[in-house]
Amino acid sequence: MADLLDKAILIGMGLERKAREVLDELEKSGKANKETSDEAGLPLKEKVENKVVDEGIKALKEFLSVVNSAKDKIEKEVASSTGKVFEKLNVATTEEVEVIKEMARIAREKADKLEKRVADLEARLEKNEFREGM
């Protein structure tokens, strides 16, 4: 299920990127046409083409906004669904893992201190046994 949602998000992102590329090309084309000629002196065919380009740009901008909102909605749904699945599976959160890491670090420090203390006590015991043996 998550794989399917990941693919849907990637497809949406790909569509968005492609639409942006087309939109940029159309805008460049429209700007170039406007810069090279005066709108009033254009033949009817070029006026219609410019109008079509402008309408295409508007349509693509609307399409991009729809794609972005759909992408945001899908991401929210995926986050919500995965959160529920992790909760059902009793998977630890990042904060819980950080607390456990800190607890492990403290336990490791205490164990190191205890090992050193035991080694010191054993050394002292050996000295006392050595003295008593003489």
C-alpha positions as CSV (number, residue, x, y, z in Angstrom):
1,M,0.0,0.0,0.0
2,A,2.8,2.4,0.9
3,D,4.6,1.5,-2.3
4,L,1.5,2.4,-4.3
5,L,1.2,5.8,-2.5
6,D,4.9,6.5,-3.0
7,K,4.5,5.8,-6.7
8,A,1.4,8.1,-6.8
9,I,3.4,10.9,-5.1
10,L,6.3,10.4,-7.5
11,I,4.0,10.5,-10.5
12,G,2.4,13.7,-9.2
13,M,5.8,15.3,-8.7
14,G,6.8,14.2,-12.2
15,L,3.6,15.7,-13.7
16,E,4.2,18.9,-11.7
17,R,7.8,19.2,-12.9
18,K,6.8,18.5,-16.6
19,A,4.0,21.0,-16.4
20,R,6.4,23.7,-14.9
21,E,8.8,23.0,-17.8
22,V,6.0,23.5,-20.4
23,L,4.8,26.5,-18.6
24,D,8.2,28.1,-18.6
25,E,8.6,27.4,-22.3
26,L,5.2,28.9,-23.1
27,E,6.0,32.0,-21.0
28,K,9.4,32.4,-22.7
29,S,7.7,32.0,-26.1
30,G,5.0,34.5,-25.2
31,K,7.5,37.1,-23.9
32,A,9.6,36.7,-27.0
33,N,6.6,37.2,-29.3
34,K,5.5,40.3,-27.3
35,E,9.0,41.8,-27.4
36,T,9.5,41.3,-31.1
37,S,6.3,42.8,-32.3
38,D,3.5,45.2,-31.5
39,E,0.2,43.5,-30.7
40,A,-1.8,46.0,-32.8
41,G,0.3,45.4,-35.9
42,L,0.2,41.6,-35.8
43,P,-1.7,39.5,-38.3
44,L,-4.8,37.8,-37.0
45,K,-3.1,34.4,-37.0
46,E,-0.3,35.6,-34.6
47,K,-2.9,37.3,-32.4
48,V,-4.8,34.1,-32.1
49,E,-1.6,32.1,-31.4
50,N,-0.6,34.6,-28.7
51,K,-4.1,34.3,-27.2
52,V,-3.8,30.5,-27.2
53,V,-0.4,30.6,-25.6
54,D,-1.8,33.0,-22.9
55,E,-4.7,30.7,-22.3
56,G,-2.4,27.7,-22.2
57,I,-0.3,29.4,-19.5
58,K,-3.4,30.1,-17.4
59,A,-4.6,26.5,-17.8
60,L,-1.2,25.2,-16.8
61,K,-1.0,27.4,-13.8
62,E,-4.4,26.2,-12.7
63,F,-3.3,22.6,-13.3
64,L,-0.2,23.1,-11.2
65,S,-2.2,24.5,-8.3
66,V,-4.5,21.5,-8.5
67,V,-1.5,19.1,-8.6
68,N,0.1,20.9,-5.7
69,S,-3.0,20.7,-3.6
70,A,-3.5,17.0,-4.5
71,K,0.1,16.3,-3.6
72,D,-0.2,18.0,-0.3
73,K,-3.4,16.1,0.5
74,I,-1.8,12.8,-0.5
75,E,1.2,13.5,1.7
76,K,-1.1,14.3,4.7
77,E,-3.1,11.2,4.1
78,V,0.1,9.1,3.8
79,A,1.5,10.6,7.0
80,S,-1.7,10.0,8.9
81,S,-2.0,6.4,7.6
82,T,1.6,5.5,8.3
83,G,1.3,7.1,11.8
84,K,-1.7,4.9,12.5
85,V,0.1,1.8,11.2
86,F,3.1,2.5,13.3
87,E,0.9,3.0,16.3
88,K,-0.8,-0.3,15.8
89,L,2.5,-2.0,15.3
90,N,3.7,-0.3,18.5
91,V,6.8,1.1,16.7
92,A,8.8,3.5,18.8
93,T,8.8,7.2,17.9
94,T,12.0,9.2,17.4
95,E,11.6,10.8,20.8
96,E,11.3,7.5,22.5
97,V,14.4,6.2,20.7
98,E,16.3,9.2,21.8
99,V,15.3,8.6,25.4
100,I,16.4,5.0,25.2
101,K,19.7,6.0,23.7
102,E,20.3,8.4,26.6
103,M,19.3,5.7,29.1
104,A,21.8,3.3,27.4
105,R,24.5,5.9,27.6
106,I,24.0,6.4,31.3
107,A,23.8,2.6,31.9
108,R,27.1,2.2,30.0
109,E,28.8,4.9,32.1
110,K,27.6,3.2,35.3
111,A,28.7,-0.2,34.1
112,D,32.2,1.2,33.3
113,K,32.5,2.8,36.7
114,L,31.4,-0.5,38.4
115,E,33.9,-2.5,36.3
116,K,36.7,-0.1,37.4
117,R,35.6,-0.3,41.0
118,V,35.5,-4.1,40.9
119,A,39.0,-4.2,39.3
120,D,40.3,-1.9,42.1
121,L,38.7,-4.0,44.8
122,E,40.1,-7.2,43.3
123,A,43.6,-5.6,43.1
124,R,43.3,-4.5,46.8
125,L,42.1,-8.0,47.7
126,E,45.1,-9.6,45.9
127,K,47.5,-7.3,47.8
128,N,45.9,-8.3,51.1
129,E,46.1,-12.0,50.3
130,F,49.7,-11.6,49.2
131,R,50.6,-9.9,52.4
132,E,48.9,-12.5,54.5
133,G,50.6,-15.3,52.6
134,M,54.1,-13.9,53.6
